[in-house]
Amino acid sequence: MDILYLLIPLSVVLVFVIGTVFWWAVHSGQFDDLEGPAHRVVMDDDRPHE
């Protein structure tokens, strides 16, 4: 029973940290272009670098 006094506040802090990181990622544009990087990987560019 004593472990609940540690686990409940710890879980609340962890949820707050995860929510803050997710909020930062959404507002900084991390999820703006989800398909662009996937298409850039498979694009074939045969031109030599100058």
C-alpha positions, -999 to +999 in steps of 0.1 A: +000+000+000+029+024+007+042+020-028+010+037-042+022+069-025+052+068-048+036+053-080+006+076-083+025+109-082+052+094-104+027+084-130+011+118-129+044+135-135+052+110-163+019+117-181+026+155-177+060+151-193+048+130-222+019+154-228+044+183-228+067+166-253+038+157-275+024+193-274+059+207-283+062+183-312+028+192-326+034+230-323+069+229-336+058+213-369+071+177-364+039+163-379+034+187-408+046+166-437+042+128-430+046+116-466+073+138-479+103+120-463+090+086-473+088+097-509+122+113-509+138+080-498+126+061-529+131+089-555+157+079-580+181+108-587+208+097-612+223+131-618+259+134-606+266+158-578+283+190-590 
